[in-house]
Amino acid sequence: MDSVSQMALGAAVGVAAMGRRSGVGKAALAGAFFGTLPDLDVIIDYGDPISNMTKHRGASHALLYLTLCAPLFGWLLGRRGGWLPWTLAIWLIFMTHVLIDFMTVYGTQLGQPFTDYPFGAGSVFIIDPLYTLPLLVGLWFALRRHRLRANQLGLLLSTVYLGWSLVAQGMAEHRAGALLAEQGIRAERLLVTPAPLNTVLWRVLAMTENGYWEGHVSLLDDEPTPFVFQPTDAALLSEWQHQPYVARMIWFTKGFFRLSERHNELVITDLRMGQEPGYVFNFTVAEQDSSGRWQTLSQPRQFSEGHSRTQFAWLWRRTLGQPIMPSFSAVSR
């Protein structure tokens, strides 16, 4: 999740666990700090953009390592008789941080060192005000009015929202499966993730042998919109799938990727984050020289494709169930 949500969650858990014992202000401040701490792995340079992406949420998000670190931080904060309560509080802050990261589609390697598989439910968008606002409101009442029950209520509502996201995802998957069957589309892999800022509109990505189908399903739909097919080059993939950077992206995306030629460049794209025609994570891994021969880059080049502001007008109209297709274009890099 985004940093604001992680800070708010950490502060809320800190207040709930230690607000009466250590004071609301100290508990909130410590919670916000430890709620953000695991994400500081973004400052580590692993040597190239693809490694930086795929190793984020790695060891710093592992359940075992965070559990081992909690007693040390608990001792630093509670050396005067409060070691165990602070240890439990920090452990809860770490675990809830990992939990909401797991709810996003990016991938969280919480099983290290036993496995580096990037777990992710993909039921919550990385920024969702309906999750964060209850936490912030509850914290405000706790800090300004010393009403700790308001903080507890904020935690309860945000947790219920996470549960709702899983239910909504299941509903969207059921609708998507029915629509794909009606159109005669047989998917090898299916991904259903929330559109930005809500859990009512869901993006559907169906991978097939020759390409992928993309569409959107709103829980308020009366009339669905069709899925749109995007072809891929199977021969290109066969030639490059064992190249280390390409292979790592195939693994990290769990097969939801695109390998394409653009302007004499070979580009691999994570299809999970973004939508046609713009995606957040694109990497140039090879390019053609003057004679037309492909040369692998020693350092992949990363670029993002944004969207124009008309995206948001379409987003909310489609969320409300209007059967309209995206009408915006990607912003060129």
HELIX and SHEET records of a PDB file:
HELIX    1   1 SER A    3  SER A   22  1                                  20    
HELIX    2   2 VAL A   24  THR A   36  1                                  13    
HELIX    3   3 LEU A   37  ILE A   43  5                                   7    
HELIX    4   4 PRO A   49  LYS A   55  1                                   7    
HELIX    5   5 ALA A   59  HIS A   61  5                                   3    
HELIX    6   6 LEU A   63  LEU A   77  1                                  15    
HELIX    7   7 TRP A   83  PHE A  102  1                                  20    
HELIX    8   8 PRO A  129  ARG A  145  1                                  17    
HELIX    9   9 LEU A  148  GLU A  182  1                                  35    
HELIX   10  10 ALA A  234  TRP A  240  1                                   7    
HELIX   11  11 PRO A  244  PHE A  252  1                                   9    
HELIX   12  12 THR A  310  THR A  319  1                                  10    
SHEET    1   A 4 ARG A 189  PRO A 194  0                                        
SHEET    2   A 4 LEU A 201  THR A 208 -1                                        
SHEET    3   A 4 GLY A 211  SER A 218 -1                                        
SHEET    4   A 4 VAL A 228  PRO A 231 -1                                        
SHEET    1   B 4 PHE A 257  ARG A 262  0                                        
SHEET    2   B 4 GLU A 265  ASP A 270 -1                                        
SHEET    3   B 4 ASN A 282  GLN A 288 -1                                        
SHEET    4   B 4 TRP A 294  PHE A 303 -1                                        
SHEET    1   C 2 GLY A 274  GLN A 275  0                                        
SHEET    2   C 2 GLY A 278  TYR A 279 -1                                        
SHEET    1   D 2 GLY A 306  HIS A 307  0                                        
SHEET    2   D 2 ALA A 330  VAL A 331 -1                                        
END                                                                             
